[in-house]
Amino acid sequence: MIRVENVAKRYDDTTVLRDICFSAARGEWLGIIGPNGSGKSTLLHLLSGVEAATSGTIEVMGKDVASYSRKELSRILAVLQQDALPPIGYTVREVMEMGRFPFQNWLGQDSRDAEPLLSAITQRLNLDGIVHRTLDELSGGQRQRAALGKVMAQEPEVLLLDEPTTYLDIHYQIQFMDYVRSWQRECGLTVIAVLHDLNLAAQYCDRLLLLHEGKLLADGAPDEIIRKERIRQVFGVDPIVISHPLNRAPQILLQPEDGQQEKTFGGGRDDVTSIH
């Protein structure tokens, strides 16, 4: 579905990415993690075709990403950012209709009747009660749900997410990620997501790419990547890594550096099982 080979990106004399190689299969959820400044969002910009790589190749469905027109690429690939919709005066329904742009002719006519699709998305994302409200009337979580409705209306085969849960509380974070996972599994969607929250990344992603100082440091399953020594090396913290009691995904507990690490609460440290 996507192949990245020896990709580098430079801005003037600054190299942001170097020698990046990986592939993403159809239906796979690939997470991109790493500290601030490691090149995560830059890599997503290259995958989306918004920016061109300085060297190397990026192929989407066997074709160089740069060879697509914007409209052609939009029929295959959609992008959702961390604050995708500013609080402006469009209604939720109007925003969702914007997702049909890649399939419209120069008169704005859709290639097919999109009403059944938009209605199904409205119900699926529980947007019925706000579909006629404007974005400036919505909370951040509701706006992000509307933004997801827009990219779902685009019917892409690849979805790129750039830290989509950054401004959401924990309820909306889980809700958003569950919606994406349901869509991914039902339609065979390929998802590539830059994620700030390592615990969310470990729970939802099939594979993780760990970037550090512009290089691909590691590529593997979450339990291969989320390890104490590696997190300490890359992020400069001393975490406790445990296994989630239900799905066994690795989860990180942070501890202070002020000598209070041994303090316990409730049942104490015997209530968690360390995996690393």
C-alpha beads as a LAMMPS data file, in Angstrom:
LAMMPS data file: protein, C-alpha beads

276 atoms
275 bonds

1 atom types
1 bond types

-500.0 500.0 xlo xhi
-500.0 500.0 ylo yhi
-500.0 500.0 zlo zhi

Masses

1 110.0

Atoms # bond

1 1 1 0.000 0.000 0.000
2 1 1 2.747 2.472 1.026
3 1 1 6.497 2.069 0.542
4 1 1 9.132 4.484 1.826
5 1 1 12.688 3.933 0.652
6 1 1 15.790 5.876 1.799
7 1 1 13.817 9.078 2.345
8 1 1 15.563 12.203 3.586
9 1 1 14.336 15.745 4.141
10 1 1 16.479 18.842 4.505
11 1 1 15.597 22.483 5.058
12 1 1 18.572 24.597 3.959
13 1 1 21.473 23.181 5.985
14 1 1 19.306 21.311 8.500
15 1 1 18.576 17.621 7.973
16 1 1 15.239 16.723 9.553
17 1 1 14.924 13.131 8.292
18 1 1 17.529 10.733 6.953
19 1 1 17.484 7.212 5.486
20 1 1 13.863 6.432 6.420
21 1 1 12.702 3.033 5.136
22 1 1 9.463 1.214 5.925
23 1 1 6.268 -0.079 4.348
24 1 1 2.625 -0.197 5.425
25 1 1 0.292 -2.974 4.298
26 1 1 -3.377 -2.658 3.438
27 1 1 -5.499 -2.688 6.600
28 1 1 -2.554 -2.062 8.927
29 1 1 -2.484 0.588 11.668
30 1 1 1.021 2.015 11.881
31 1 1 1.939 4.413 14.678
32 1 1 4.759 6.953 14.472
33 1 1 6.163 7.908 17.876
34 1 1 9.170 9.836 19.129
35 1 1 10.132 12.948 21.096
36 1 1 9.453 16.489 19.949
37 1 1 11.642 17.447 17.010
38 1 1 12.293 13.878 15.885
39 1 1 10.656 14.429 12.470
40 1 1 7.273 12.728 12.989
41 1 1 5.034 15.423 11.479
42 1 1 7.536 16.102 8.701
43 1 1 7.354 12.431 7.713
44 1 1 3.559 12.619 7.626
45 1 1 3.749 15.719 5.392
46 1 1 5.945 13.782 2.969
47 1 1 3.545 10.824 2.953
48 1 1 0.625 13.136 2.207
49 1 1 2.416 14.762 -0.720
50 1 1 2.162 18.214 0.862
51 1 1 5.959 18.398 0.887
52 1 1 8.501 16.665 -1.336
53 1 1 11.329 14.536 -0.011
54 1 1 14.834 15.837 -0.615
55 1 1 15.876 12.341 -1.650
56 1 1 14.466 8.824 -1.691
57 1 1 11.102 7.537 -2.888
58 1 1 7.587 7.360 -1.460
59 1 1 5.078 5.166 -3.269
60 1 1 1.344 4.989 -2.664
61 1 1 -0.311 1.980 -4.281
62 1 1 2.786 1.377 -6.403
63 1 1 3.003 4.913 -7.753
64 1 1 5.256 7.801 -6.726
65 1 1 3.262 10.117 -4.477
66 1 1 4.538 13.145 -6.416
67 1 1 3.060 11.832 -9.666
68 1 1 -0.541 12.111 -8.430
69 1 1 -2.601 15.233 -8.932
70 1 1 -4.033 16.601 -5.681
71 1 1 -7.515 15.420 -6.607
72 1 1 -6.304 11.939 -7.592
73 1 1 -4.385 11.565 -4.354
74 1 1 -7.377 12.793 -2.335
75 1 1 -9.407 9.873 -3.657
76 1 1 -6.895 7.513 -2.066
77 1 1 -5.513 9.330 0.942
78 1 1 -7.029 11.587 3.631
79 1 1 -5.323 13.612 6.359
80 1 1 -6.691 14.583 9.761
81 1 1 -4.662 16.874 11.997
82 1 1 -4.750 17.595 15.715
83 1 1 -7.019 20.639 15.361
84 1 1 -8.487 19.835 11.973
85 1 1 -11.409 22.291 11.963
86 1 1 -11.161 25.870 13.222
87 1 1 -14.307 27.173 14.973
88 1 1 -15.801 28.883 11.914
89 1 1 -19.385 29.239 10.726
90 1 1 -19.860 26.059 8.677
91 1 1 -22.338 23.490 9.922
92 1 1 -21.317 19.918 10.646
93 1 1 -23.293 18.771 7.606
94 1 1 -21.502 21.294 5.350
95 1 1 -18.131 20.123 6.667
96 1 1 -18.981 16.507 5.902
97 1 1 -20.069 17.468 2.378
98 1 1 -16.612 19.013 1.836
99 1 1 -15.200 15.490 2.065
100 1 1 -16.857 14.717 -1.269
101 1 1 -14.761 17.303 -3.148
102 1 1 -12.439 14.711 -4.766
103 1 1 -15.462 13.138 -6.449
104 1 1 -17.074 16.340 -7.737
105 1 1 -16.816 17.803 -11.234
106 1 1 -16.063 21.447 -11.979
107 1 1 -19.736 22.274 -11.374
108 1 1 -19.587 20.799 -7.879
109 1 1 -21.704 17.791 -8.858
110 1 1 -20.860 14.504 -7.123
111 1 1 -20.161 11.443 -9.246
112 1 1 -22.896 9.605 -7.298
113 1 1 -25.619 10.321 -4.786
114 1 1 -23.717 10.782 -1.507
115 1 1 -26.785 11.204 0.695
116 1 1 -26.904 7.556 1.912
117 1 1 -23.187 7.693 2.751
118 1 1 -23.439 10.988 4.661
119 1 1 -26.496 9.777 6.569
120 1 1 -24.722 6.561 7.547
121 1 1 -21.659 8.494 8.769
122 1 1 -23.870 10.888 10.736
123 1 1 -25.456 7.961 12.564
124 1 1 -22.212 6.076 13.039
125 1 1 -20.465 9.024 14.681
126 1 1 -23.533 10.066 16.697
127 1 1 -23.646 13.440 14.965
128 1 1 -27.435 13.518 14.562
129 1 1 -27.949 15.990 17.388
130 1 1 -25.337 18.482 16.148
131 1 1 -25.410 18.030 12.373
132 1 1 -27.058 21.431 11.798
133 1 1 -24.977 23.304 14.366
134 1 1 -22.008 25.451 13.322
135 1 1 -18.471 24.620 14.338
136 1 1 -18.182 27.672 16.578
137 1 1 -20.961 26.186 18.729
138 1 1 -19.143 22.904 19.306
139 1 1 -16.633 21.651 21.825
140 1 1 -13.194 20.530 20.684
141 1 1 -14.234 16.891 20.896
142 1 1 -17.341 17.497 18.800
143 1 1 -15.331 19.397 16.169
144 1 1 -12.846 16.548 15.929
145 1 1 -15.735 14.113 15.475
146 1 1 -17.067 16.310 12.663
147 1 1 -13.583 16.329 11.117
148 1 1 -13.565 12.537 11.232
149 1 1 -16.949 12.573 9.486
150 1 1 -15.437 14.714 6.732
151 1 1 -12.562 12.295 6.039
152 1 1 -14.924 9.310 6.225
153 1 1 -17.053 10.968 3.530
154 1 1 -13.869 11.145 1.449
155 1 1 -13.796 7.301 1.448
156 1 1 -10.000 7.024 1.446
157 1 1 -7.969 3.841 1.426
158 1 1 -5.257 5.452 3.546
159 1 1 -5.839 7.712 6.562
160 1 1 -3.030 9.875 7.946
161 1 1 -3.514 11.177 11.495
162 1 1 -1.301 13.900 12.970
163 1 1 -1.689 13.770 16.767
164 1 1 -5.503 13.771 16.487
165 1 1 -6.179 13.375 20.227
166 1 1 -3.833 16.071 21.552
167 1 1 -6.539 18.535 22.640
168 1 1 -9.128 15.947 23.713
169 1 1 -9.973 14.749 27.212
170 1 1 -9.688 11.047 27.954
171 1 1 -13.330 10.304 27.073
172 1 1 -13.031 11.841 23.614
173 1 1 -9.585 10.305 23.082
174 1 1 -10.919 6.777 23.524
175 1 1 -14.091 7.558 21.574
176 1 1 -12.106 8.936 18.630
177 1 1 -9.642 6.040 18.545
178 1 1 -12.462 3.494 18.792
179 1 1 -14.271 5.109 15.843
180 1 1 -11.107 4.936 13.740
181 1 1 -10.405 1.319 14.700
182 1 1 -13.962 0.274 13.858
183 1 1 -13.682 1.988 10.462
184 1 1 -10.265 0.434 9.854
185 1 1 -11.436 -3.095 10.584
186 1 1 -14.669 -2.809 8.632
187 1 1 -13.188 -1.293 5.461
188 1 1 -9.600 -2.567 5.467
189 1 1 -8.389 1.011 5.934
190 1 1 -4.656 1.626 6.230
191 1 1 -3.960 4.058 9.086
192 1 1 -0.680 5.863 9.725
193 1 1 -0.827 7.974 12.865
194 1 1 1.593 10.302 14.595
195 1 1 0.704 9.833 18.259
196 1 1 1.957 11.740 21.274
197 1 1 0.439 9.361 23.832
198 1 1 2.521 6.184 23.919
199 1 1 -0.116 4.257 25.858
200 1 1 -2.770 4.963 23.224
201 1 1 -0.283 4.054 20.503
202 1 1 0.462 0.718 22.151
203 1 1 -3.222 -0.134 22.512
204 1 1 -4.411 0.709 19.007
205 1 1 -1.472 0.292 16.612
206 1 1 -0.356 -2.948 14.988
207 1 1 3.184 -1.626 14.565
208 1 1 5.161 1.323 15.849
209 1 1 7.910 3.332 14.176
210 1 1 10.165 5.046 16.702
211 1 1 11.891 8.163 15.370
212 1 1 14.815 9.780 17.140
213 1 1 16.849 12.726 15.858
214 1 1 15.473 12.253 12.351
215 1 1 16.332 8.577 12.123
216 1 1 14.195 5.447 12.307
217 1 1 15.477 3.913 15.513
218 1 1 13.103 0.941 15.706
219 1 1 10.206 -0.673 13.839
220 1 1 8.110 -3.414 15.398
221 1 1 5.120 -4.522 17.420
222 1 1 4.249 -2.363 20.456
223 1 1 5.712 -4.854 22.942
224 1 1 8.983 -4.769 20.996
225 1 1 9.160 -0.973 20.968
226 1 1 7.700 0.108 24.337
227 1 1 10.555 -1.104 26.540
228 1 1 12.041 0.558 29.565
229 1 1 15.576 0.867 28.233
230 1 1 14.452 2.260 24.883
231 1 1 12.059 4.799 26.430
232 1 1 14.843 5.949 28.752
233 1 1 17.251 6.282 25.826
234 1 1 14.892 8.265 23.590
235 1 1 12.737 10.288 25.982
236 1 1 15.149 10.724 28.889
237 1 1 12.754 9.437 31.565
238 1 1 12.870 6.375 33.784
239 1 1 9.481 4.693 33.286
240 1 1 7.799 1.634 34.689
241 1 1 6.461 -0.481 31.806
242 1 1 3.633 -2.861 32.664
243 1 1 1.275 -5.114 30.755
244 1 1 -2.348 -3.963 30.432
245 1 1 -4.489 -6.351 32.525
246 1 1 -7.042 -6.887 29.726
247 1 1 -5.312 -6.710 26.340
248 1 1 -1.671 -7.164 27.464
249 1 1 -0.522 -4.065 25.578
250 1 1 2.551 -2.443 27.142
251 1 1 1.658 0.623 29.195
252 1 1 3.932 3.247 30.691
253 1 1 3.757 4.541 34.255
254 1 1 5.823 7.649 34.863
255 1 1 7.582 8.179 38.172
256 1 1 8.935 11.372 39.738
257 1 1 12.640 11.971 40.179
258 1 1 12.401 13.512 43.651
259 1 1 12.935 10.400 45.722
260 1 1 9.232 9.507 45.984
261 1 1 9.322 6.514 43.652
262 1 1 8.653 3.987 46.411
263 1 1 5.438 5.602 47.620
264 1 1 2.465 3.289 47.058
265 1 1 -1.249 3.909 46.877
266 1 1 -4.191 1.538 47.384
267 1 1 -3.027 -2.015 46.891
268 1 1 0.563 -0.929 46.208
269 1 1 2.982 -2.178 43.591
270 1 1 1.807 -5.785 43.829
271 1 1 -1.311 -4.775 41.878
272 1 1 0.599 -4.368 38.598
273 1 1 2.706 -6.810 36.668
274 1 1 5.882 -5.523 35.095
275 1 1 6.747 -6.955 31.684
276 1 1 10.142 -5.335 31.292

Bonds

1 1 1 2
2 1 2 3
3 1 3 4
4 1 4 5
5 1 5 6
6 1 6 7
7 1 7 8
8 1 8 9
9 1 9 10
10 1 10 11
11 1 11 12
12 1 12 13
13 1 13 14
14 1 14 15
15 1 15 16
16 1 16 17
17 1 17 18
18 1 18 19
19 1 19 20
20 1 20 21
21 1 21 22
22 1 22 23
23 1 23 24
24 1 24 25
25 1 25 26
26 1 26 27
27 1 27 28
28 1 28 29
29 1 29 30
30 1 30 31
31 1 31 32
32 1 32 33
33 1 33 34
34 1 34 35
35 1 35 36
36 1 36 37
37 1 37 38
38 1 38 39
39 1 39 40
40 1 40 41
41 1 41 42
42 1 42 43
43 1 43 44
44 1 44 45
45 1 45 46
46 1 46 47
47 1 47 48
48 1 48 49
49 1 49 50
50 1 50 51
51 1 51 52
52 1 52 53
53 1 53 54
54 1 54 55
55 1 55 56
56 1 56 57
57 1 57 58
58 1 58 59
59 1 59 60
60 1 60 61
61 1 61 62
62 1 62 63
63 1 63 64
64 1 64 65
65 1 65 66
66 1 66 67
67 1 67 68
68 1 68 69
69 1 69 70
70 1 70 71
71 1 71 72
72 1 72 73
73 1 73 74
74 1 74 75
75 1 75 76
76 1 76 77
77 1 77 78
78 1 78 79
79 1 79 80
80 1 80 81
81 1 81 82
82 1 82 83
83 1 83 84
84 1 84 85
85 1 85 86
86 1 86 87
87 1 87 88
88 1 88 89
89 1 89 90
90 1 90 91
91 1 91 92
92 1 92 93
93 1 93 94
94 1 94 95
95 1 95 96
96 1 96 97
97 1 97 98
98 1 98 99
99 1 99 100
100 1 100 101
101 1 101 102
102 1 102 103
103 1 103 104
104 1 104 105
105 1 105 106
106 1 106 107
107 1 107 108
108 1 108 109
109 1 109 110
110 1 110 111
111 1 111 112
112 1 112 113
113 1 113 114
114 1 114 115
115 1 115 116
116 1 116 117
117 1 117 118
118 1 118 119
119 1 119 120
120 1 120 121
121 1 121 122
122 1 122 123
123 1 123 124
124 1 124 125
125 1 125 126
126 1 126 127
127 1 127 128
128 1 128 129
129 1 129 130
130 1 130 131
131 1 131 132
132 1 132 133
133 1 133 134
134 1 134 135
135 1 135 136
136 1 136 137
137 1 137 138
138 1 138 139
139 1 139 140
140 1 140 141
141 1 141 142
142 1 142 143
143 1 143 144
144 1 144 145
145 1 145 146
146 1 146 147
147 1 147 148
148 1 148 149
149 1 149 150
150 1 150 151
151 1 151 152
152 1 152 153
153 1 153 154
154 1 154 155
155 1 155 156
156 1 156 157
157 1 157 158
158 1 158 159
159 1 159 160
160 1 160 161
161 1 161 162
162 1 162 163
163 1 163 164
164 1 164 165
165 1 165 166
166 1 166 167
167 1 167 168
168 1 168 169
169 1 169 170
170 1 170 171
171 1 171 172
172 1 172 173
173 1 173 174
174 1 174 175
175 1 175 176
176 1 176 177
177 1 177 178
178 1 178 179
179 1 179 180
180 1 180 181
181 1 181 182
182 1 182 183
183 1 183 184
184 1 184 185
185 1 185 186
186 1 186 187
187 1 187 188
188 1 188 189
189 1 189 190
190 1 190 191
191 1 191 192
192 1 192 193
193 1 193 194
194 1 194 195
195 1 195 196
196 1 196 197
197 1 197 198
198 1 198 199
199 1 199 200
200 1 200 201
201 1 201 202
202 1 202 203
203 1 203 204
204 1 204 205
205 1 205 206
206 1 206 207
207 1 207 208
208 1 208 209
209 1 209 210
210 1 210 211
211 1 211 212
212 1 212 213
213 1 213 214
214 1 214 215
215 1 215 216
216 1 216 217
217 1 217 218
218 1 218 219
219 1 219 220
220 1 220 221
221 1 221 222
222 1 222 223
223 1 223 224
224 1 224 225
225 1 225 226
226 1 226 227
227 1 227 228
228 1 228 229
229 1 229 230
230 1 230 231
231 1 231 232
232 1 232 233
233 1 233 234
234 1 234 235
235 1 235 236
236 1 236 237
237 1 237 238
238 1 238 239
239 1 239 240
240 1 240 241
241 1 241 242
242 1 242 243
243 1 243 244
244 1 244 245
245 1 245 246
246 1 246 247
247 1 247 248
248 1 248 249
249 1 249 250
250 1 250 251
251 1 251 252
252 1 252 253
253 1 253 254
254 1 254 255
255 1 255 256
256 1 256 257
257 1 257 258
258 1 258 259
259 1 259 260
260 1 260 261
261 1 261 262
262 1 262 263
263 1 263 264
264 1 264 265
265 1 265 266
266 1 266 267
267 1 267 268
268 1 268 269
269 1 269 270
270 1 270 271
271 1 271 272
272 1 272 273
273 1 273 274
274 1 274 275
275 1 275 276
